[in-house]
């Protein structure tokens, strides 16, 4: 399980989440920041840091946001 960065990041890219992540698992992709699902420890620190509420636990993702989990897996080469 992991947290997932969704569409609001595409226009914001504030990067506050990168600063607070204790395991350094957030990187800038082509058009947004992305969380490595295999490294994320589910601490939730990034959720509070995000100024545009772009980050959700994967179990709480809306159906329309599910592609953002797949986007992160693709970015980090996770099957
Ligand atoms: Fe990093 Fe914690 Fe956010 Fe996972 S939940 S990306 S470990 S800050």
Boltz pocket constraint, residues with backbone or C-beta under 6 A from the ligand:
constraints:
  - pocket:
      binder: B
      contacts: [[A, 3], [A, 17], [A, 20], [A, 21], [A, 22], [A, 23], [A, 24], [A, 25], [A, 26], [A, 35], [A, 39], [A, 40], [A, 41], [A, 42], [A, 43], [A, 44], [A, 45], [A, 46], [A, 47]]
      max_distance: 6.0
